[in-house]
Amino acid sequence: MWLDFSCKKNYNTCSISNNWKNSILEFLRNWNDNTSTIVTSTSGTTTGIPKKIFLKKEYMYRRATITVDFLKLNKKKIKGFLCLPINYIAAKMFLIRAIIFQWKVYCIKPTSNPLKNIKEYFDISSMIPIQVSFGIKNINYIKTILIGGTFISKSLEVKLQKVITNCYVTYGMTETAGHIALRKINGLDRNRYYKSFYDVIIFSDKRNCLNIYTSINSLIVTNDIVDIKSKNTFIWIGRYDNIINSGGIKIIPELIEKYISIYIPYNKRFFISSIPDDMFGEKIILVIEGNPFTLKIPNYIFFGEKKYFKPKKIFFITNFIENSFGKVKKKEIVKHIIMKK
């Protein structure tokens, strides 16, 4: 389905007997109505409990324009490729940018491999890591990709060094109307740090978790552990609420994921967690999506203090459980693992 925002078409009157298309048109009707806010839901991943919130259209408009300015996109004659569900804040913001700058957007039904049948070039798209993984053979059809929603593995990041597409990892959430920082992960200008936008103030609290002020938002306190390098750059380390206490040693699972991801196929989703243990209290486990295969992780990466990082057991799960935002429900998956033991 093509949406051409350079034409004065009234999408308020459009109706299509198709679920995902109708959801997009319903959002466009909401955006164009006389209300000042958009009702949306948070995933609860970054700030805690999932909840419905009201985002001001004025604020969403400003966030959308800042992203376009940051990426230095040609503001006219842009072709966008939308392949995320419209309940994602990333999809909403993608369409708002398109409306503001009169882009032409091709929308497809969200799948894990949206680039499978792609036949033409596009200027920009937003995707989650699994979509990038499955579509990597055709990724050069997209000039710029914003990758968000969840952790991107080191192995996928290495793969993306070989493509000409400009790849950015995003940091943001529903509460901030999408991303407030970007990190370029390939090309000569790739960087280890997220760079926040000019209207954002960042600092860390006593937990070393990121706190955010934006030009319109009040303070947002996250559960993301970060290392702040300057007033507008930071490294994302992991989640405070995921910390594992194994034998009195506090371990951030995302750090282990970073160390071992290079040894796990780039198109395989995985995560580090823990299960109860009589001796250590919690025992580190590695959970991988898909059928079992032989995994070889060299012992030398667990040398010294990293010896505590070594997973004691590997579990293969056919299909990960996800919430409505496509986020992996790690705690529920681990609960099922424990129940089967």
Backbone hydrogen bonds in HBPLUS format (Angstrom, degrees):
<---DONOR---> <-ACCEPTOR-->    atom                        ^
c    i                          cat <-CA-CA->   ^        H-A-AA   ^      H-
h    n   atom  resd res      DA  || num        DHA   H-A  angle D-A-AA Bond
n    s   type  num  typ     dist DA aas  dist angle  dist       angle   num
A0107-CYS N   A0001-MET O   2.74 MM 106  5.14 178.9  1.74 154.8 154.7     1
A0003-LEU N   A0105-VAL O   2.73 MM 102  5.10 153.8  1.80 151.1 160.0     2
A0105-VAL N   A0003-LEU O   2.75 MM 102  5.10 169.8  1.76 154.4 155.2     3
A0007-CYS N   A0004-ASP O   3.37 MM   3  5.94 164.5  2.40 109.2 113.8     4
A0005-PHE N   A0103-TRP O   2.94 MM  98  5.53 153.1  2.01 160.2 160.1     5
A0013-THR N   A0010-ASN O   3.38 MM   3  6.14 163.7  2.40 115.2 118.6     6
A0014-CYS N   A0011-TYR O   3.25 MM   3  5.07 156.2  2.31  97.5 104.6     7
A0018-ASN N   A0016-ILE O   2.80 MM   2  5.48 139.8  1.96 101.0  90.2     8
A0022-ASN N   A0018-ASN O   2.83 MM   4  5.82 162.1  1.86 158.9 164.7     9
A0023-SER N   A0019-ASN O   3.03 MM   4  6.26 147.6  2.14 146.1 155.1    10
A0024-ILE N   A0020-TRP O   3.32 MM   4  6.57 149.6  2.42 137.9 144.2    11
A0025-LEU N   A0021-LYS O   3.05 MM   4  6.41 163.8  2.07 153.7 157.7    12
A0026-GLU N   A0022-ASN O   2.80 MM   4  5.95 150.4  1.88 147.7 156.2    13
A0027-PHE N   A0023-SER O   3.08 MM   4  6.31 152.0  2.16 139.6 146.3    14
A0028-LEU N   A0024-ILE O   3.05 MM   4  6.42 156.2  2.10 149.0 155.5    15
A0029-ARG N   A0025-LEU O   2.94 MM   4  6.22 150.0  2.03 144.7 152.8    16
A0030-ASN N   A0026-GLU O   2.97 MM   4  6.25 154.1  2.04 146.1 153.2    17
A0031-TRP N   A0027-PHE O   2.86 MM   4  6.15 152.9  1.93 150.7 158.6    18
A0032-ASN N   A0028-LEU O   3.04 MM   4  6.20 146.8  2.16 141.3 149.4    19
A0033-ASP N   A0030-ASN O   3.42 MM   3  5.32 159.6  2.46  97.2 103.1    20
A0057-LYS N   A0036-SER O   2.88 MM  21  5.72 172.2  1.88 144.4 146.5    21
A0038-ILE N   A0055-LEU O   2.78 MM  17  5.21 150.5  1.86 145.4 155.1    22
A0055-LEU N   A0038-ILE O   2.89 MM  17  5.21 169.2  1.90 154.0 152.0    23
A0040-THR N   A0053-ILE O   2.99 MM  13  5.59 167.1  2.01 163.7 167.9    24
A0053-ILE N   A0040-THR O   2.76 MM  13  5.59 165.7  1.78 164.4 169.0    25
A0042-THR N   A0051-LYS O   2.82 MM   9  5.44 159.9  1.86 152.9 158.9    26
A0048-GLY N   A0044-GLY O   3.15 MM   4  4.62 138.6  2.33 114.3 120.9    27
A0223-ASN N   A0046-THR O   2.89 MM 177  5.75 145.7  2.01 160.9 170.2    28
A0059-TYR N   A0056-LYS O   3.05 MM   3  5.23 120.9  2.41  99.1 113.0    29
A0060-MET N   A0056-LYS O   3.02 MM   4  6.40 159.7  2.06 153.3 159.0    30
A0061-TYR N   A0057-LYS O   2.84 MM   4  5.98 156.4  1.89 149.9 156.3    31
A0062-ARG N   A0058-GLU O   3.12 MM   4  6.37 155.5  2.18 140.5 146.4    32
A0063-ARG N   A0059-TYR O   2.95 MM   4  6.23 161.8  1.98 152.9 157.7    33
A0064-ALA N   A0060-MET O   2.96 MM   4  6.10 155.7  2.02 146.3 152.9    34
A0065-THR N   A0061-TYR O   3.12 MM   4  6.41 158.6  2.17 150.3 154.9    35
A0066-ILE N   A0062-ARG O   3.06 MM   4  6.26 154.9  2.12 149.5 156.4    36
A0067-THR N   A0063-ARG O   3.21 MM   4  6.45 156.7  2.26 148.5 153.1    37
A0068-VAL N   A0064-ALA O   3.32 MM   4  6.63 162.4  2.35 147.5 151.4    38
A0069-ASP N   A0065-THR O   2.98 MM   4  6.21 161.5  2.02 150.9 156.0    39
A0070-PHE N   A0066-ILE O   2.86 MM   4  6.02 157.5  1.91 149.0 155.6    40
A0071-LEU N   A0067-THR O   3.01 MM   4  6.23 157.8  2.06 152.5 157.2    41
A0072-LYS N   A0068-VAL O   3.03 MM   4  6.03 115.1  2.47 134.3 150.1    42
A0073-LEU N   A0068-VAL O   3.31 MM   5  5.70 162.3  2.35 153.8 157.3    43
A0072-LYS N   A0069-ASP O   3.13 MM   3  4.94 144.6  2.26  94.7 105.4    44
A0104-LYS N   A0078-ILE O   2.97 MM  26  6.26 169.7  1.98 168.3 171.4    45
A0123-ASP N   A0079-LYS O   2.78 MM  44  5.35 146.4  1.89 145.2 156.7    46
A0080-GLY N   A0104-LYS O   2.79 MM  24  6.16 158.3  1.84 147.8 155.4    47
A0106-TYR N   A0080-GLY O   2.86 MM  26  6.19 166.3  1.88 153.8 152.3    48
A0081-PHE N   A0124-ILE O   2.98 MM  43  6.35 148.8  2.08 158.0 166.2    49
A0082-LEU N   A0106-TYR O   2.90 MM  24  6.09 159.9  1.94 146.0 152.7    50
A0108-ILE N   A0082-LEU O   3.04 MM  26  6.44 159.6  2.08 173.6 179.4    51
A0088-TYR N   A0085-PRO O   3.02 MM   3  5.74 163.4  2.05 119.4 124.7    52
A0091-ALA N   A0088-TYR O   3.20 MM   3  5.38 126.5  2.50  99.9 111.7    53
A0092-LYS N   A0088-TYR O   3.26 MM   4  6.62 162.1  2.29 149.9 154.4    54
A0093-MET N   A0089-ILE O   2.92 MM   4  6.12 168.7  1.93 154.9 157.5    55
A0094-PHE N   A0090-ALA O   2.97 MM   4  6.04 144.7  2.10 136.8 146.8    56
A0095-LEU N   A0091-ALA O   3.11 MM   4  6.38 160.3  2.15 150.4 153.5    57
A0096-ILE N   A0092-LYS O   3.00 MM   4  6.32 150.9  2.09 146.5 155.5    58
A0097-ARG N   A0093-MET O   2.97 MM   4  6.21 158.3  2.02 148.4 153.0    59
A0098-ALA N   A0094-PHE O   3.10 MM   4  6.36 155.0  2.16 141.8 149.1    60
A0099-ILE N   A0095-LEU O   2.85 MM   4  6.14 151.0  1.93 148.0 155.6    61
A0100-ILE N   A0096-ILE O   2.96 MM   4  6.17 170.6  1.97 154.8 156.6    62
A0101-PHE N   A0097-ARG O   2.98 MM   4  6.08 169.8  1.99 155.0 157.7    63
A0102-GLN N   A0098-ALA O   2.82 MM   4  5.39 103.7  2.41 133.8 146.3    64
A0103-TRP N   A0098-ALA O   2.87 MM   5  4.56 155.7  1.93 128.8 136.4    65
A0116-LYS N   A0113-ASN O   3.27 MM   3  5.66 167.2  2.28 117.3 119.1    66
A0118-ILE N   A0115-LEU O   3.30 MM   3  5.08 171.1  2.31 105.5 107.5    67
A0122-PHE N   A0141-TYR O   2.82 MM  19  6.23 160.9  1.86 164.6 168.6    68
A0143-LYS N   A0122-PHE O   2.93 MM  21  6.32 157.6  1.98 150.6 157.6    69
A0144-THR N   A0123-ASP O   2.98 MM  21  6.07 130.0  2.24 125.5 139.9    70
A0125-SER N   A0144-THR O   3.01 MM  19  6.54 137.9  2.20 152.1 164.4    71
A0146-LEU N   A0125-SER O   2.92 MM  21  6.36 159.7  1.96 151.9 158.2    72
A0127-MET N   A0146-LEU O   2.90 MM  19  6.27 159.6  1.94 158.2 163.6    73
A0148-GLY N   A0127-MET O   3.05 MM  21  6.51 156.1  2.10 155.0 162.1    74
A0131-GLN N   A0128-ILE O   3.00 MM   3  5.57 130.7  2.25 118.3 130.4    75
A0132-VAL N   A0128-ILE O   3.27 MM   4  6.63 154.7  2.34 150.9 158.4    76
A0133-SER N   A0129-PRO O   2.84 MM   4  6.10 157.5  1.89 154.9 161.6    77
A0134-PHE N   A0130-ILE O   3.09 MM   4  6.26 168.8  2.11 147.8 149.3    78
A0135-GLY N   A0131-GLN O   3.01 MM   4  5.96 141.0  2.17 137.4 148.3    79
A0138-ASN N   A0135-GLY O   3.00 MM   3  5.69 147.4  2.11 120.9 129.3    80
A0139-ILE N   A0136-ILE O   3.39 MM   3  4.89 166.9  2.41  96.1  99.6    81
A0141-TYR N   A0138-ASN O   3.11 MM   3  5.98 166.1  2.13 125.0 128.0    82
A0142-ILE N   A0139-ILE O   2.98 MM   3  5.75 168.6  1.99 123.1 126.8    83
A0166-ASN N   A0143-LYS O   2.80 MM  23  6.09 170.5  1.81 154.7 151.3    84
A0145-ILE N   A0166-ASN O   2.85 MM  21  6.23 161.5  1.88 162.3 165.8    85
A0168-TYR N   A0145-ILE O   2.96 MM  23  6.26 167.2  1.98 170.9 174.4    86
A0147-ILE N   A0168-TYR O   2.68 MM  21  5.94 172.9  1.69 170.2 172.7    87
A0170-THR N   A0147-ILE O   2.84 MM  23  5.91 159.6  1.88 152.6 153.9    88
A0157-GLU N   A0153-SER O   3.04 MM   4  6.32 157.8  2.09 146.0 152.8    89
A0158-VAL N   A0154-LYS O   2.87 MM   4  6.14 150.6  1.96 148.7 156.2    90
A0159-LYS N   A0155-SER O   3.09 MM   4  6.35 155.4  2.16 140.5 146.8    91
A0160-LEU N   A0156-LEU O   2.99 MM   4  6.27 147.8  2.10 148.7 157.3    92
A0161-GLN N   A0158-VAL O   3.10 MM   3  5.43 158.6  2.14 108.4 115.1    93
A0162-LYS N   A0159-LYS O   3.19 MM   3  5.95 166.5  2.21 118.1 122.2    94
A0163-VAL N   A0160-LEU O   3.42 MM   3  5.42 171.0  2.43 103.2 105.5    95
A0185-ILE N   A0167-CYS O   3.02 MM  18  5.92 171.2  2.03 158.3 160.8    96
A0169-VAL N   A0183-ARG O   2.82 MM  14  5.13 163.4  1.84 150.3 150.6    97
A0183-ARG N   A0169-VAL O   2.83 MM  14  5.13 142.0  1.97 147.2 157.8    98
A0171-TYR N   A0181-ALA O   2.88 MM  10  5.16 148.9  1.98 155.5 149.6    99
A0180-ILE N   A0171-TYR O   2.74 MM   9  6.09 153.3  1.81 160.2 160.1   100
A0181-ALA N   A0171-TYR O   3.28 MM  10  5.16 139.2  2.46 148.1 148.9   101
A0176-THR N   A0173-MET O   3.21 MM   3  5.52 141.6  2.36 104.1 113.8   102
A0178-GLY N   A0173-MET O   2.88 MM   5  5.00 151.2  1.96 143.1 146.6   103
A0177-ALA N   A0174-THR O   2.85 MM   3  4.92 162.1  1.88 116.5 118.4   104
A0197-PHE N   A0180-ILE O   2.99 MM  17  5.87 151.1  2.08 155.2 153.7   105
A0182-LEU N   A0195-LYS O   3.10 MM  13  5.46 154.0  2.17 136.9 136.3   106
A0195-LYS N   A0182-LEU O   2.81 MM  13  5.46 166.9  1.83 147.2 149.2   107
A0191-ASN N   A0184-LYS O   2.78 MM   7  5.64 159.9  1.82 163.6 156.5   108
A0190-ARG N   A0187-GLY O   3.23 MM   3  5.46 154.5  2.30 116.0 114.3   109
A0194-TYR N   A0234-PHE O   2.82 MM  40  5.34 169.6  1.83 165.3 161.8   110
A0234-PHE N   A0194-TYR O   3.08 MM  40  5.34 146.3  2.20 137.5 147.1   111
A0196-SER N   A0232-ASN O   2.79 MM  36  5.09 160.4  1.83 143.2 149.8   112
A0200-VAL N   A0197-PHE O   3.07 MM   3  5.57 157.4  2.12 125.8 126.0   113
A0201-ILE N   A0213-TYR O   2.74 MM  12  4.96 168.2  1.75 151.0 154.8   114
A0213-TYR N   A0201-ILE O   2.86 MM  12  4.96 160.2  1.90 152.5 156.4   115
A0203-PHE N   A0211-ASN O   3.17 MM   8  5.36 150.8  2.25 143.8 148.1   116
A0211-ASN N   A0203-PHE O   2.72 MM   8  5.36 154.7  1.79 174.7 176.1   117
A0205-ASP N   A0209-CYS O   3.03 MM   4  5.55 146.3  2.15 141.2 150.5   118
A0208-ASN N   A0205-ASP O   2.89 MM   3  5.13 161.0  1.92 115.3 120.6   119
A0226-VAL N   A0208-ASN O   2.93 MM  18  6.12 160.9  1.97 172.1 172.7   120
A0210-LEU N   A0224-ASP O   2.87 MM  14  5.74 149.8  1.96 155.8 161.9   121
A0222-THR N   A0210-LEU O   3.03 MM  12  5.57 161.4  2.07 165.6 171.6   122
A0212-ILE N   A0220-ILE O   2.86 MM   8  5.06 160.0  1.90 145.4 152.2   123
A0220-ILE N   A0212-ILE O   2.87 MM   8  5.06 153.2  1.94 145.8 154.2   124
A0240-TYR N   A0223-ASN O   2.80 MM  17  5.31 170.8  1.81 162.3 164.9   125
A0225-ILE N   A0238-GLY O   2.66 MM  13  5.16 154.0  1.73 149.8 156.2   126
A0237-ILE N   A0225-ILE O   2.86 MM  12  5.44 164.6  1.88 157.6 156.6   127
A0238-GLY N   A0225-ILE O   3.37 MM  13  5.16 158.3  2.42 129.8 133.1   128
A0227-ASP N   A0235-ILE O   2.88 MM   8  5.06 152.3  1.95 144.0 152.5   129
A0235-ILE N   A0227-ASP O   2.89 MM   8  5.06 154.7  1.96 132.4 140.6   130
A0229-LYS N   A0233-THR O   2.96 MM   4  5.48 148.9  2.06 128.5 137.6   131
A0230-SER N   A0233-THR O   3.35 MM   3  5.13 161.0  2.39 135.1 131.4   132
A0242-ASN N   A0239-ARG O   3.12 MM   3  5.29 160.8  2.16 106.5 111.7   133
A0243-ILE N   A0240-TYR O   3.43 MM   3  5.68 169.3  2.44 108.8 111.9   134
A0244-ILE N   A0251-ILE O   2.82 MM   7  5.04 172.0  1.83 154.9 155.3   135
A0251-ILE N   A0244-ILE O   2.73 MM   7  5.04 164.2  1.75 153.5 159.2   136
A0246-SER N   A0249-ILE O   2.97 MM   3  5.22 156.6  2.03 151.4 145.3   137
A0249-ILE N   A0246-SER O   3.11 MM   3  5.22 163.9  2.14 109.6 113.0   138
A0247-GLY N   A0280-PHE O   2.79 MM  33  4.21 160.2  1.83 138.7 131.9   139
A0255-LEU N   A0252-ILE O   3.01 MM   3  5.67 144.8  2.14 118.4 127.5   140
A0256-ILE N   A0253-PRO O   3.06 MM   3  5.24 118.4  2.46  99.8 114.3   141
A0257-GLU N   A0253-PRO O   2.99 MM   4  6.36 160.0  2.03 152.6 158.6   142
A0258-LYS N   A0254-GLU O   3.01 MM   4  6.18 147.5  2.12 136.8 144.8   143
A0259-TYR N   A0255-LEU O   3.12 MM   4  6.45 152.9  2.20 144.7 151.0   144
A0259-TYR N   A0256-ILE O   3.04 MM   3  5.10 114.1  2.49  96.5 112.1   145
A0260-ILE N   A0256-ILE O   3.00 MM   4  6.25 156.4  2.06 159.2 165.1   146
A0261-SER N   A0257-GLU O   2.96 MM   4  5.60 135.2  2.16 143.9 152.1   147
A0263-TYR N   A0260-ILE O   2.93 MM   3  5.66 158.7  1.97 124.1 130.6   148
A0264-ILE N   A0261-SER O   3.15 MM   3  5.24 164.5  2.17 107.9 112.7   149
A0268-LYS N   A0265-PRO O   2.98 MM   3  5.48 157.2  2.03 126.0 126.1   150
A0289-GLU N   A0269-ARG O   2.91 MM  20  5.49 169.0  1.92 163.2 161.3   151
A0271-PHE N   A0287-VAL O   2.93 MM  16  5.44 146.9  2.05 148.6 158.3   152
A0287-VAL N   A0271-PHE O   2.94 MM  16  5.44 171.8  1.95 166.7 169.2   153
A0273-SER N   A0285-ILE O   3.05 MM  12  5.40 164.2  2.07 145.6 150.4   154
A0285-ILE N   A0273-SER O   2.88 MM  12  5.40 165.8  1.90 133.7 135.7   155
A0275-ILE N   A0283-LYS O   2.97 MM   8  5.35 147.9  2.08 140.5 148.7   156
A0283-LYS N   A0275-ILE O   2.79 MM   8  5.35 160.4  1.83 156.1 162.9   157
A0277-ASP N   A0281-GLY O   3.10 MM   4  4.76 153.6  2.18 107.3 108.1   158
A0281-GLY N   A0277-ASP O   2.86 MM   4  4.76 136.4  2.05 131.9 137.6   159
A0312-LYS N   A0284-ILE O   2.81 MM  28  5.74 160.8  1.85 145.8 148.3   160
A0286-LEU N   A0313-LYS O   2.95 MM  27  6.37 158.9  2.00 157.4 164.1   161
A0315-PHE N   A0286-LEU O   2.81 MM  29  6.23 161.6  1.84 163.6 169.8   162
A0288-ILE N   A0315-PHE O   2.86 MM  27  6.29 162.4  1.90 163.6 169.7   163
A0317-ILE N   A0288-ILE O   2.84 MM  29  6.14 162.2  1.87 157.7 163.8   164
A0290-GLY N   A0317-ILE O   2.66 MM  27  5.70 157.4  1.71 138.7 142.3   165
A0301-ILE N   A0298-PRO O   3.40 MM   3  6.23 163.7  2.43 118.2 121.5   166
A0302-PHE N   A0299-ASN O   2.95 MM   3  5.57 160.6  1.99 118.8 125.3   167
A0306-LYS N   A0303-PHE O   3.18 MM   3  5.39 142.9  2.32 132.8 126.9   168
A0307-LYS N   A0304-GLY O   3.04 MM   3  5.73 162.2  2.07 121.5 123.7   169
A0309-PHE N   A0306-LYS O   2.87 MM   3  5.16 154.9  1.93 109.0 117.5   170
A0329-LYS N   A0321-ILE O   2.81 MM   8  5.57 173.2  1.81 147.6 149.5   171
A0323-ASN N   A0327-LYS O   2.92 MM   4  5.51 149.1  2.01 146.8 156.1   172
A0326-GLY N   A0323-ASN O   2.98 MM   3  5.40 165.2  2.00 120.4 122.4   173
A0333-ILE N   A0329-LYS O   3.07 MM   4  6.35 155.3  2.14 151.9 159.4   174
A0334-VAL N   A0330-LYS O   2.89 MM   4  6.17 165.2  1.92 158.9 162.4   175
A0335-LYS N   A0331-LYS O   2.93 MM   4  6.05 148.2  2.03 138.6 147.9   176
A0336-HIS N   A0332-GLU O   3.12 MM   4  6.40 152.1  2.20 143.6 149.4   177
A0337-ILE N   A0333-ILE O   3.06 MM   4  6.41 149.2  2.16 144.0 153.0   178
A0338-ILE N   A0334-VAL O   2.91 MM   4  6.20 160.1  1.95 155.3 159.3   179
A0339-MET N   A0335-LYS O   3.01 MM   4  6.22 155.8  2.07 145.5 152.2   180
A0340-LYS N   A0336-HIS O   3.11 MM   4  6.29 141.1  2.27 140.9 150.0   181
A0341-LYS N   A0338-ILE O   3.21 MM   3  5.28 146.6  2.32  99.4 109.1   182
